[in-house]
């Protein structure tokens, strides 16, 4: 009998599926059965370890375990080498993860706020190794980062993580990033070196970091006002150095000014280029100490928008500035309110949430929760981080697929799922899932293949701030029976990212994820934190409409636990 490749069977199943040959069908066939799907299908099959049963002369059953493979020994050596490099004493790189190595792993996990199990998850190991290779390749730049970082070489891990996840999960404002973008955090450290307050103290001072969407692109821009430092190094009698960081598609651009009593309304930015509203061009702050002068009084400015979505950081429009003309409207559709606002950036929002989490000393728990909205925001950003990591883990196992190809196909997948994502804000959960289920069946693709593809596009969508790709992927995963992912859709509806804010509809999605956890489903987001589900339950119950839900009798051993019904 001839052997048939899995990729061939997938393509054949698509061809034989009795659905109309539309452009959408062609795209999903290319997405799952083509570049990404073929790479998944052609992965080498993992060998399953088995135990060999033998019978001795005494008729007793004995079991012999196969020797550890040379590949596993080398992987353990690499892990030990990386741990030692970052200052976690794992002993000699002998390939055996003994007591000393387990202790080093626990220390690494504690630093990054992972559960201290002494055993690395795949994500934790992948991040450790990628950080090690990045540091090794950085050369002099790595040495400079280590020298500038308050935690030295260990601080690199937190800096790398914050850069990759838009704030990360650290519980303290340490390691030189404080939940801020790398270029902004570097400026904070620069200012702190010539000021009495430490960098950690500065980011918590009212008015030092101001947040606003100055250039109107829907992303957070940052203003650092050195008058708050009380240092004559940064100020003269008339003004103090001010750093304005404006967002661009390629990152942040820094603009330097001299000003006093700073507010976001004092600046206007076009993409990354900023100027003062009085027409003054950006001026580099003097690198030499100014003559001693009385320390100016700190302006009474608060950190903006830390407990709300980025949409609360409104674009700054100087008085007298004409607004841009509205774009051409859809024929026959009257409009009375101008252009729709720019889509808020979840990545920028998570930056701010992480900054507030760091300032508060750690994540909210079910026992400490007083602000349900902030608690759910923290959990949305945490789940986003895990989704990105899981997607990257799947991609890492693929061959002959470039990041550009993945990004392009996932963007197309987001457009394909756009109507289903829009339905989230309009229809009940079961109605949405019924429609997505029909879509899944019509693809003719094996569920395992579609699940992995959705995991890839979920992480890619979050990484690129493409809510259609991310939320569409989450919908597909839930439709395939992976209920824990329904939590994401509850978050999006509760927080208003990629969907209209509808707490009434969010409750059903939260309930599905919580019910799955109560039924023993393996959790995909922060599985090492058992209190997390109780926090979601308590926070969801406090949403509008959540109080109408009643508690059901808990199972033995779970007294007092509220259970949502479907």
PLY file of the C-alpha trace (Angstrom):
ply
format ascii 1.0
element vertex 566
property float x
property float y
property float z
element edge 565
property int vertex1
property int vertex2
end_header
0.00 0.00 0.00
1.40 3.39 -0.97
2.11 5.88 1.77
0.27 9.17 1.57
1.61 12.30 3.29
-0.50 14.03 5.91
-0.21 17.30 3.99
-1.59 15.53 0.92
-4.54 14.19 2.89
-5.28 17.69 4.21
-5.25 19.17 0.72
-7.41 16.27 -0.52
-9.90 16.77 2.28
-10.16 20.44 1.38
-10.70 19.59 -2.29
-13.41 17.01 -1.49
-15.30 19.13 1.03
-18.73 20.00 -0.44
-18.55 23.79 0.00
-18.51 26.59 -2.51
-15.10 27.41 -3.98
-14.92 30.96 -2.67
-11.87 33.13 -2.18
-12.22 32.60 1.58
-12.14 28.81 1.18
-9.07 29.11 -1.02
-7.36 31.25 1.58
-8.06 28.96 4.53
-6.90 26.02 2.45
-3.66 27.84 1.72
-3.29 28.91 5.33
-3.71 25.53 6.98
-2.96 23.07 4.19
-0.24 25.22 2.65
2.69 27.05 4.21
1.90 26.81 7.93
-0.17 23.63 7.80
2.33 21.71 5.71
5.11 22.66 8.08
3.03 21.39 11.00
2.12 18.19 9.18
5.70 17.43 8.24
7.16 17.80 11.73
9.15 14.75 12.83
7.03 12.55 15.04
8.12 12.47 18.66
9.33 9.17 19.98
7.35 7.92 22.96
9.40 6.58 25.81
8.40 3.09 26.86
9.28 0.75 29.66
10.48 -2.80 28.89
9.14 -5.54 31.11
11.48 -8.45 31.88
11.12 -11.54 34.06
13.96 -12.56 36.36
14.74 -16.08 37.61
12.76 -15.32 40.75
9.68 -14.56 38.60
9.62 -10.97 39.87
8.69 -8.23 37.39
11.37 -5.63 36.86
11.32 -2.52 34.72
14.26 -0.91 33.00
14.11 2.72 31.84
15.81 3.59 28.55
18.97 5.64 28.91
18.66 9.41 28.52
19.33 10.32 24.91
22.45 12.22 23.95
20.21 15.04 22.66
18.58 15.37 26.09
21.98 15.40 27.81
23.14 18.19 25.50
19.95 20.13 26.13
20.54 19.85 29.88
24.12 21.07 29.41
22.88 24.07 27.47
20.38 24.83 30.21
23.09 24.66 32.89
25.39 26.87 30.84
22.69 29.52 30.43
21.76 29.41 34.13
25.39 29.88 35.14
25.80 32.76 32.68
22.91 34.68 34.27
24.27 34.13 37.77
22.24 31.10 38.88
24.73 28.54 40.18
23.92 25.25 38.46
27.40 23.77 38.98
29.30 22.12 36.16
27.55 21.65 32.83
27.46 17.84 33.08
24.04 17.31 31.51
22.48 16.01 34.75
19.88 18.28 36.33
20.52 17.40 39.96
19.78 19.21 43.20
22.09 22.14 42.43
20.59 22.66 38.99
17.05 22.45 40.37
17.92 25.12 42.93
19.29 27.33 40.15
16.13 26.79 38.12
13.99 27.77 41.13
16.00 30.97 41.57
15.52 31.78 37.89
11.78 31.18 38.20
11.51 33.37 41.31
13.29 36.24 39.52
10.78 36.20 36.67
7.77 35.58 38.94
7.15 32.06 37.63
6.06 29.27 40.00
9.26 28.04 41.71
8.95 24.34 40.85
12.59 23.60 40.08
11.50 22.20 36.73
11.42 24.32 33.59
8.35 24.48 31.41
9.03 24.57 27.68
8.28 28.30 27.59
10.59 29.04 30.54
13.45 27.08 28.97
12.93 28.63 25.53
13.05 32.11 27.02
16.17 31.27 29.05
18.02 29.93 26.01
16.95 32.69 23.62
18.03 35.28 26.20
21.39 33.55 26.57
22.02 33.49 22.81
20.92 37.11 22.49
23.24 38.23 25.28
26.14 36.30 23.76
25.57 37.90 20.37
25.26 41.39 21.86
28.98 41.84 22.51
29.84 45.31 23.80
26.19 46.34 23.80
25.38 43.54 26.25
28.24 44.62 28.50
26.91 48.18 28.50
23.40 47.01 29.37
24.75 44.95 32.25
26.77 47.89 33.56
23.73 50.20 33.45
21.32 47.75 34.99
20.75 47.91 38.77
20.61 44.09 38.92
23.58 43.49 36.67
23.49 40.43 34.45
20.29 39.05 36.03
18.54 42.25 35.10
19.05 41.37 31.44
16.44 38.63 31.75
13.79 41.02 33.00
14.77 43.67 30.44
14.51 41.13 27.60
11.19 39.86 28.88
9.70 43.34 29.27
10.80 44.25 25.77
9.26 41.10 24.29
5.95 41.20 26.16
5.24 44.88 26.50
5.77 45.01 30.26
6.02 41.37 31.32
4.93 39.90 34.63
7.50 41.19 37.12
6.10 42.16 40.48
8.64 44.88 41.23
9.86 47.96 39.35
13.38 46.62 38.94
15.92 45.77 36.26
15.78 49.17 34.59
12.53 48.80 32.62
9.71 49.46 35.12
7.12 48.31 32.58
8.20 51.07 30.15
9.48 50.70 26.58
13.24 50.12 26.51
14.15 53.56 25.14
12.00 55.31 27.76
13.41 53.18 30.58
16.95 53.97 29.40
16.17 57.69 29.71
14.79 57.12 33.22
18.08 55.48 34.21
20.05 58.32 32.60
18.12 60.92 34.59
18.39 58.95 37.82
22.20 58.80 37.59
22.32 62.61 38.06
19.54 62.84 40.63
19.13 61.93 44.27
16.04 59.71 43.83
16.61 56.26 42.40
15.04 55.29 39.09
12.49 53.17 40.94
11.54 56.15 43.12
11.34 58.49 40.14
8.83 56.40 38.17
6.53 56.49 41.20
6.72 60.28 41.63
3.64 62.16 40.51
4.28 64.00 37.26
7.62 62.44 36.33
6.10 60.04 33.78
3.12 61.49 31.89
1.14 59.43 29.39
-0.88 60.75 26.46
-1.60 60.01 22.82
0.06 63.18 21.50
0.37 62.19 17.83
-3.12 60.68 17.61
-2.08 57.21 16.43
-3.88 55.33 19.22
-0.64 54.43 21.01
0.75 55.73 24.26
3.38 58.49 24.11
5.58 59.28 27.12
6.81 62.53 28.68
9.58 62.60 31.29
9.68 65.85 33.30
13.00 66.27 35.15
11.67 69.14 37.29
10.26 66.42 39.53
13.77 65.19 40.36
14.59 68.31 42.38
18.08 68.20 40.83
19.87 71.37 39.64
21.74 69.19 37.13
18.65 69.04 34.92
17.25 72.53 35.59
18.20 76.18 35.38
16.33 79.20 36.69
13.79 79.20 33.85
13.26 75.59 32.72
14.14 71.93 33.07
14.99 69.18 30.61
11.98 67.36 29.20
12.04 64.12 27.19
9.11 63.39 24.85
8.90 59.90 23.33
6.49 59.65 20.38
5.35 56.30 19.02
6.03 55.22 15.43
5.50 51.92 13.61
9.20 51.20 14.20
9.33 52.09 17.89
9.68 55.34 19.83
11.54 58.50 18.82
12.99 60.79 21.48
12.57 64.57 21.39
14.41 66.80 23.90
13.07 70.14 25.15
13.58 72.75 27.86
10.31 73.60 29.61
8.65 74.02 32.99
5.27 72.99 34.45
4.93 70.43 31.67
1.61 69.11 30.38
0.91 67.01 27.25
-0.96 69.99 25.74
2.38 71.82 25.45
3.49 69.50 22.63
2.28 68.38 19.25
3.75 65.45 17.33
3.59 64.19 13.78
4.52 60.53 14.00
7.84 60.59 15.88
8.70 64.27 15.39
7.49 66.66 18.10
7.53 70.39 18.77
6.23 72.74 21.42
2.83 74.25 20.69
4.36 77.73 20.68
6.40 76.66 17.65
9.61 76.09 19.53
11.83 73.38 18.10
13.20 70.63 20.24
16.35 71.61 22.13
18.88 69.23 23.59
19.17 69.60 27.32
22.61 70.70 28.40
24.95 67.88 29.27
26.76 70.13 31.76
25.39 71.00 35.20
23.48 74.28 35.23
24.22 76.92 37.87
22.74 75.98 41.17
19.18 77.16 41.56
16.39 76.43 43.99
14.71 73.19 43.11
11.46 73.98 41.26
8.22 72.83 42.72
6.95 69.63 41.14
3.89 70.19 38.93
0.68 68.63 40.14
0.35 66.17 37.26
-0.72 62.58 37.70
0.16 59.50 35.69
-2.47 59.51 32.97
-4.82 56.69 32.15
-3.21 53.89 34.16
-6.50 52.29 35.11
-8.29 52.64 31.79
-7.70 51.72 28.16
-5.38 53.73 25.97
-8.43 55.47 24.55
-8.43 57.56 27.75
-5.10 59.04 26.66
-6.78 61.43 24.21
-4.89 63.07 21.34
-3.74 66.57 22.26
-5.13 69.15 19.80
-3.83 72.70 20.34
-6.47 75.40 20.40
-7.08 76.92 16.98
-5.81 73.85 15.14
-8.11 72.74 12.34
-9.16 69.13 12.39
-8.50 66.91 9.39
-11.36 66.52 6.93
-13.36 63.33 7.28
-12.68 60.48 4.87
-15.15 59.64 2.14
-18.21 58.08 3.66
-19.92 54.92 2.54
-22.41 55.79 -0.22
-25.96 56.12 1.06
-24.89 55.88 4.74
-25.35 59.16 6.62
-22.78 60.00 9.28
-23.12 62.64 11.97
-20.14 62.02 14.22
-17.07 62.22 11.96
-14.43 59.55 11.64
-14.32 56.59 13.98
-11.60 56.89 16.64
-8.35 55.05 16.08
-8.29 51.51 17.44
-6.73 51.50 20.89
-3.45 49.59 21.16
-3.59 46.62 23.52
0.21 46.52 23.62
0.38 50.12 24.86
-2.40 49.46 27.33
-0.53 46.47 28.73
2.56 48.66 29.09
0.57 50.96 31.36
-1.04 48.12 33.27
2.38 46.61 33.90
3.68 49.96 35.15
0.80 50.22 37.60
1.24 46.59 38.69
4.89 47.29 39.42
4.01 50.45 41.34
1.45 48.52 43.41
4.01 45.86 44.31
2.60 42.94 42.35
-0.49 41.37 40.83
-3.91 41.72 42.42
-5.13 38.51 44.07
-8.62 37.36 44.98
-7.92 38.42 48.58
-6.51 41.88 47.79
-8.88 42.84 44.95
-10.62 46.19 45.35
-10.69 47.24 41.67
-12.23 44.48 39.50
-11.52 46.34 36.24
-7.82 46.60 37.01
-7.72 42.96 38.11
-9.25 41.85 34.81
-6.89 44.14 32.91
-3.91 42.50 34.58
-5.21 39.06 33.71
-5.87 40.06 30.08
-2.29 41.25 29.71
-0.96 38.15 31.47
-2.99 35.87 29.19
-1.76 37.85 26.17
1.83 37.16 27.23
1.18 33.43 27.52
-0.61 33.38 24.15
2.37 35.04 22.43
4.76 32.59 24.08
2.64 29.57 23.12
2.40 30.74 19.52
6.16 31.25 19.31
6.69 27.78 20.77
4.62 26.24 17.95
6.39 28.33 15.30
9.79 27.28 16.64
9.00 23.67 15.72
8.19 24.50 12.11
10.59 24.51 9.19
10.63 26.41 5.91
8.27 29.08 7.22
9.38 32.69 7.63
7.99 35.19 10.11
6.90 37.37 7.18
4.88 34.52 5.68
3.24 33.80 9.03
2.41 37.48 9.62
0.90 37.85 6.13
-1.23 34.71 6.38
-2.42 35.49 9.90
-3.38 39.02 8.79
-5.46 37.44 6.02
-6.96 35.02 8.53
-7.95 38.02 10.68
-9.80 39.55 7.75
-11.52 36.22 7.13
-12.71 36.13 10.76
-13.64 39.82 10.90
-17.41 39.27 10.71
-17.29 36.61 13.44
-15.27 38.98 15.65
-17.79 41.77 15.03
-20.61 39.40 16.01
-19.10 39.12 19.50
-20.43 42.58 20.35
-23.90 41.83 19.00
-24.83 38.20 19.61
-25.01 35.77 22.47
-22.06 33.44 23.04
-23.76 30.27 21.81
-24.96 31.94 18.61
-21.43 33.16 17.83
-19.93 29.74 18.51
-22.54 28.05 16.34
-21.54 30.24 13.39
-17.82 29.77 13.99
-18.38 26.02 14.29
-19.99 26.01 10.84
-16.98 27.91 9.50
-14.60 25.36 11.04
-16.49 22.44 9.50
-16.53 24.07 6.08
-12.74 24.40 6.04
-12.43 20.62 5.81
-9.19 20.84 7.83
-8.23 18.38 10.55
-9.01 19.88 13.99
-5.45 19.30 15.27
-4.03 21.24 12.32
-6.52 24.06 12.69
-5.88 24.28 16.44
-2.13 24.72 15.96
-2.68 27.28 13.23
-5.05 29.21 15.51
-2.44 29.16 18.30
0.12 30.62 15.89
-2.22 33.37 14.69
-3.39 34.10 18.24
0.17 34.89 19.33
1.00 36.69 16.09
-2.18 38.76 16.29
-1.40 39.90 19.83
2.22 40.61 18.97
1.19 42.79 16.00
-1.86 44.34 17.73
-4.14 42.72 15.13
-7.29 42.11 17.15
-9.15 40.43 14.28
-6.42 37.80 13.99
-6.09 37.34 17.75
-9.79 37.26 18.62
-10.66 35.24 15.51
-8.08 32.65 16.52
-9.48 32.52 20.06
-12.97 31.95 18.62
-11.72 29.06 16.50
-9.98 27.47 19.50
-13.13 27.68 21.63
-15.22 26.28 18.78
-12.77 23.36 18.62
-13.55 22.59 22.27
-10.64 24.41 23.96
-12.80 26.27 26.47
-10.03 27.99 28.49
-9.47 30.35 25.54
-12.98 31.77 26.00
-11.51 33.83 28.85
-9.79 36.01 26.24
-13.10 36.88 24.60
-14.56 37.80 27.98
-11.62 40.16 28.53
-12.02 41.82 25.14
-15.72 42.44 25.71
-15.20 43.64 29.28
-12.31 45.98 28.40
-13.45 47.09 24.94
-10.39 46.03 22.92
-11.30 44.79 19.44
-14.96 44.79 20.46
-17.63 47.09 21.83
-17.50 47.14 25.62
-20.28 44.73 26.62
-19.93 43.41 30.14
-23.30 41.68 29.81
-21.98 39.54 26.95
-18.56 39.15 28.56
-20.01 37.22 31.50
-20.99 34.20 29.41
-17.46 33.89 27.97
-15.88 34.18 31.42
-18.34 31.58 32.70
-17.32 29.09 30.02
-13.64 29.37 30.97
-14.37 29.19 34.70
-16.67 26.18 34.30
-13.94 24.41 32.30
-11.43 25.06 35.08
-13.85 23.81 37.73
-14.34 20.65 35.66
-10.60 19.99 35.73
-9.63 21.35 32.30
-5.91 22.04 31.88
-5.37 25.78 32.04
-3.38 27.43 29.27
-2.74 30.77 31.00
-0.52 30.83 34.09
-1.35 27.24 35.10
0.91 27.50 38.15
-1.36 30.05 39.86
-4.37 28.16 41.28
-5.85 31.35 42.76
-6.19 32.89 39.32
-9.53 31.23 38.53
-10.98 32.38 41.85
-9.81 35.92 41.01
-11.53 35.76 37.60
-14.69 34.44 39.26
-14.74 37.20 41.87
-13.92 39.99 39.39
-16.48 38.79 36.83
-19.16 38.60 39.53
-18.60 42.30 40.23
-19.24 43.32 36.62
-22.58 44.79 35.66
-25.01 41.88 35.57
-22.64 39.53 37.35
-24.39 39.99 40.69
-27.45 38.30 39.21
-25.56 35.02 39.07
-26.08 32.80 42.07
-23.71 30.43 43.74
-24.35 26.71 43.37
-23.42 24.10 45.98
-19.71 23.46 45.73
-18.21 20.02 45.39
-16.51 18.42 48.35
-13.25 20.12 49.20
-14.20 23.36 47.42
-16.50 24.95 49.95
-17.41 28.53 49.24
-16.43 28.43 45.57
-18.92 30.07 43.23
-19.66 28.15 40.05
-21.06 29.70 36.89
-23.59 27.73 34.89
-23.56 27.60 31.11
0 1
1 2
2 3
3 4
4 5
5 6
6 7
7 8
8 9
9 10
10 11
11 12
12 13
13 14
14 15
15 16
16 17
17 18
18 19
19 20
20 21
21 22
22 23
23 24
24 25
25 26
26 27
27 28
28 29
29 30
30 31
31 32
32 33
33 34
34 35
35 36
36 37
37 38
38 39
39 40
40 41
41 42
42 43
43 44
44 45
45 46
46 47
47 48
48 49
49 50
50 51
51 52
52 53
53 54
54 55
55 56
56 57
57 58
58 59
59 60
60 61
61 62
62 63
63 64
64 65
65 66
66 67
67 68
68 69
69 70
70 71
71 72
72 73
73 74
74 75
75 76
76 77
77 78
78 79
79 80
80 81
81 82
82 83
83 84
84 85
85 86
86 87
87 88
88 89
89 90
90 91
91 92
92 93
93 94
94 95
95 96
96 97
97 98
98 99
99 100
100 101
101 102
102 103
103 104
104 105
105 106
106 107
107 108
108 109
109 110
110 111
111 112
112 113
113 114
114 115
115 116
116 117
117 118
118 119
119 120
120 121
121 122
122 123
123 124
124 125
125 126
126 127
127 128
128 129
129 130
130 131
131 132
132 133
133 134
134 135
135 136
136 137
137 138
138 139
139 140
140 141
141 142
142 143
143 144
144 145
145 146
146 147
147 148
148 149
149 150
150 151
151 152
152 153
153 154
154 155
155 156
156 157
157 158
158 159
159 160
160 161
161 162
162 163
163 164
164 165
165 166
166 167
167 168
168 169
169 170
170 171
171 172
172 173
173 174
174 175
175 176
176 177
177 178
178 179
179 180
180 181
181 182
182 183
183 184
184 185
185 186
186 187
187 188
188 189
189 190
190 191
191 192
192 193
193 194
194 195
195 196
196 197
197 198
198 199
199 200
200 201
201 202
202 203
203 204
204 205
205 206
206 207
207 208
208 209
209 210
210 211
211 212
212 213
213 214
214 215
215 216
216 217
217 218
218 219
219 220
220 221
221 222
222 223
223 224
224 225
225 226
226 227
227 228
228 229
229 230
230 231
231 232
232 233
233 234
234 235
235 236
236 237
237 238
238 239
239 240
240 241
241 242
242 243
243 244
244 245
245 246
246 247
247 248
248 249
249 250
250 251
251 252
252 253
253 254
254 255
255 256
256 257
257 258
258 259
259 260
260 261
261 262
262 263
263 264
264 265
265 266
266 267
267 268
268 269
269 270
270 271
271 272
272 273
273 274
274 275
275 276
276 277
277 278
278 279
279 280
280 281
281 282
282 283
283 284
284 285
285 286
286 287
287 288
288 289
289 290
290 291
291 292
292 293
293 294
294 295
295 296
296 297
297 298
298 299
299 300
300 301
301 302
302 303
303 304
304 305
305 306
306 307
307 308
308 309
309 310
310 311
311 312
312 313
313 314
314 315
315 316
316 317
317 318
318 319
319 320
320 321
321 322
322 323
323 324
324 325
325 326
326 327
327 328
328 329
329 330
330 331
331 332
332 333
333 334
334 335
335 336
336 337
337 338
338 339
339 340
340 341
341 342
342 343
343 344
344 345
345 346
346 347
347 348
348 349
349 350
350 351
351 352
352 353
353 354
354 355
355 356
356 357
357 358
358 359
359 360
360 361
361 362
362 363
363 364
364 365
365 366
366 367
367 368
368 369
369 370
370 371
371 372
372 373
373 374
374 375
375 376
376 377
377 378
378 379
379 380
380 381
381 382
382 383
383 384
384 385
385 386
386 387
387 388
388 389
389 390
390 391
391 392
392 393
393 394
394 395
395 396
396 397
397 398
398 399
399 400
400 401
401 402
402 403
403 404
404 405
405 406
406 407
407 408
408 409
409 410
410 411
411 412
412 413
413 414
414 415
415 416
416 417
417 418
418 419
419 420
420 421
421 422
422 423
423 424
424 425
425 426
426 427
427 428
428 429
429 430
430 431
431 432
432 433
433 434
434 435
435 436
436 437
437 438
438 439
439 440
440 441
441 442
442 443
443 444
444 445
445 446
446 447
447 448
448 449
449 450
450 451
451 452
452 453
453 454
454 455
455 456
456 457
457 458
458 459
459 460
460 461
461 462
462 463
463 464
464 465
465 466
466 467
467 468
468 469
469 470
470 471
471 472
472 473
473 474
474 475
475 476
476 477
477 478
478 479
479 480
480 481
481 482
482 483
483 484
484 485
485 486
486 487
487 488
488 489
489 490
490 491
491 492
492 493
493 494
494 495
495 496
496 497
497 498
498 499
499 500
500 501
501 502
502 503
503 504
504 505
505 506
506 507
507 508
508 509
509 510
510 511
511 512
512 513
513 514
514 515
515 516
516 517
517 518
518 519
519 520
520 521
521 522
522 523
523 524
524 525
525 526
526 527
527 528
528 529
529 530
530 531
531 532
532 533
533 534
534 535
535 536
536 537
537 538
538 539
539 540
540 541
541 542
542 543
543 544
544 545
545 546
546 547
547 548
548 549
549 550
550 551
551 552
552 553
553 554
554 555
555 556
556 557
557 558
558 559
559 560
560 561
561 562
562 563
563 564
564 565
